[in-house]
Amino acid sequence: MMGAEADPSSGISAYLTILTHRQYLISLATTVGLSLVVSLVAVAIAGIAGFFLARQRFLANPY
C-alpha cells in the first residue's frame, strides 16, 4: 500500500526523499495542482458574486 509504511528519514533527508522518489513527487504535484484549481475556482466564484452584489441596489443602500 503506497504511503502506509513509515519513512525513517528526518530533517533534510526527508525533503530529499520527497524530491527524489517518484511516488512522493507525484503526490506533491497532485496536491499542489488540486490546491491551485480549488483556489482559482474560489476566486472566480467570489468575483462573480462580488460583481453581482456591487451592481445591486438594497433597501439600506440608496446609492
C-alpha positions as CSV (number, residue, x, y, z in Angstrom):
1,M,0.0,0.0,0.0
2,M,1.5,3.3,-1.1
3,G,2.3,5.7,1.8
4,A,1.4,3.2,4.5
5,E,4.9,2.5,5.6
6,A,6.8,4.8,7.9
7,D,9.8,6.7,6.4
8,P,12.8,6.7,8.7
9,S,14.1,9.8,7.1
10,S,14.2,13.1,9.1
11,G,15.5,16.6,8.5
12,I,17.0,17.5,5.2
13,S,17.0,13.9,4.1
14,A,13.2,13.8,4.3
15,Y,12.9,16.7,1.9
16,L,15.4,15.0,-0.4
17,T,13.3,11.8,-0.2
18,I,10.3,13.7,-1.3
19,L,12.1,15.3,-4.3
20,T,13.8,12.1,-5.4
21,H,11.2,9.4,-5.1
22,R,8.6,9.3,-7.8
23,Q,5.6,8.3,-5.7
24,Y,6.2,11.3,-3.3
25,L,6.8,13.7,-6.1
26,I,3.6,12.7,-7.9
27,S,1.7,13.1,-4.6
28,L,3.2,16.5,-4.1
29,A,2.4,17.6,-7.6
30,T,-1.2,16.3,-7.3
31,T,-1.7,18.2,-4.1
32,V,-0.3,21.5,-5.4
33,G,-2.3,21.2,-8.6
34,L,-5.5,20.5,-6.8
35,S,-5.0,23.4,-4.4
36,L,-4.4,25.7,-7.4
37,V,-7.5,24.6,-9.1
38,V,-9.6,25.0,-6.0
39,S,-8.1,28.4,-5.3
40,L,-8.9,29.6,-8.9
41,V,-12.5,28.3,-8.7
42,A,-13.0,30.1,-5.3
43,V,-11.6,33.4,-6.8
44,A,-13.9,33.0,-9.8
45,I,-17.0,32.4,-7.7
46,A,-16.1,35.2,-5.3
47,G,-15.5,37.6,-8.3
48,I,-18.9,36.8,-9.9
49,A,-20.7,37.2,-6.5
50,G,-18.9,40.4,-5.8
51,F,-19.7,41.8,-9.2
52,F,-23.3,40.9,-8.8
53,L,-23.6,42.3,-5.3
54,A,-21.8,45.6,-6.3
55,R,-24.4,46.2,-9.0
56,Q,-27.5,45.5,-6.9
57,R,-29.5,48.1,-5.0
58,F,-30.5,47.3,-1.5
59,L,-33.1,48.9,0.7
60,A,-30.4,50.0,3.2
61,N,-28.1,51.3,0.5
62,P,-29.8,54.1,-1.6
63,Y,-26.7,54.7,-3.8
